[in-house]
């Protein structure tokens, strides 16, 4: 009877040892998975930070380009305004010359002076 109980205890110990080994193996696998997931998360975070840095750099570059283009636009607008004023003055001058030439009264050098 004692032998039977001893055999049963030995069997139970083997079963428990086997279950313990299986549980430890599952724990090891789970820990490896956790490490892999943590590494993947860290890599994704680093990649995201890199993407953000690249986008911020691109944004800065585009803002600088936009400011340069705004300056160029202002220069062109000023040049257009100047050219329009010159054209207007030349047209006015031409009209005055035509008027003076047609009437024969006002010499070109006296244009703009009161009569």
C-alpha positions in Angstrom: 0.0 0.0 0.0 2.9 2.4 0.9 4.5 1.5 -2.4 1.3 2.3 -4.3 1.0 5.6 -2.6 4.7 6.3 -3.3 4.2 5.5 -7.0 1.2 7.7 -7.1 3.2 10.6 -5.5 6.0 10.0 -8.0 3.5 10.1 -10.8 2.0 13.3 -9.5 5.4 14.9 -9.1 6.3 14.0 -12.7 3.0 15.4 -13.9 3.6 18.6 -11.9 7.2 18.9 -13.2 5.9 18.4 -16.7 3.2 21.1 -16.2 5.7 23.4 -14.6 8.1 22.9 -17.6 5.3 23.6 -20.0 4.3 26.7 -18.1 7.9 27.9 -18.0 8.2 27.3 -21.8 5.0 29.2 -22.4 6.3 32.1 -20.3 9.6 32.1 -22.2 7.8 32.2 -25.5 5.5 35.0 -24.2 8.5 37.0 -22.9 10.2 36.6 -26.4 7.0 37.9 -28.0 6.8 40.8 -25.6 10.5 41.7 -26.4 9.8 41.5 -30.2 6.7 43.7 -29.8 8.6 46.2 -27.7 11.4 46.3 -30.3 8.9 46.7 -33.1 7.2 49.5 -31.2 10.5 51.2 -30.6 11.4 50.9 -34.3 8.0 52.3 -35.3 8.4 55.2 -32.9 11.9 55.9 -34.2 10.6 55.8 -37.8 7.7 58.0 -36.9 10.1 60.6 -35.3 12.3 60.4 -38.4 9.3 61.0 -40.6 8.2 63.9 -38.4 11.7 65.4 -38.6 11.8 65.0 -42.4 8.3 66.6 -42.7 9.3 69.5 -40.5 12.5 70.0 -42.5 10.4 70.0 -45.8 7.9 72.4 -44.2 10.7 74.8 -43.3 12.2 74.5 -46.9 8.7 75.2 -48.4 8.1 78.1 -46.1 11.4 79.7 -47.1 10.6 79.1 -50.8 7.2 80.6 -50.2 8.7 83.7 -48.6 11.2 84.0 -51.5 8.3 83.7 -54.0 6.4 86.4 -52.1 9.4 88.7 -52.3 9.7 88.0 -56.0 6.0 88.7 -56.5 6.3 92.0 -54.7 9.3 92.9 -56.9 7.3 92.1 -60.0 4.2 94.0 -58.8 6.4 97.0 -58.0 8.0 96.7 -61.5 4.5 96.4 -63.1 3.3 99.5 -61.2 6.4 101.4 -62.3 5.9 100.3 -65.9 2.3 101.3 -65.9 3.1 104.7 -64.5 5.8 105.2 -67.2 3.4 104.1 -69.9 0.7 106.4 -68.5 3.1 109.3 -68.4 4.3 108.6 -72.0 0.7 108.4 -73.2 -0.1 111.6 -71.5 3.0 113.2 -72.9 2.1 111.9 -76.4 -1.4 113.3 -76.1 -0.1 116.6 -75.0 2.3 116.7 -77.9 -0.4 115.7 -80.3 -2.6 118.4 -78.8 0.2 121.0 -79.0 1.3 119.9 -82.4 -2.3 120.0 -83.7 -2.9 123.5 -82.3 0.6 124.8 -82.9 0.4 126.9 -79.8 2.4 125.2 -77.1 6.0 124.2 -77.6 7.0 120.8 -76.2 9.4 122.4 -73.7 6.6 124.5 -72.2 4.2 121.6 -71.5 2.9 121.5 -68.0 3.2 125.3 -67.5 0.1 127.4 -67.2 -0.7 129.4 -70.4 
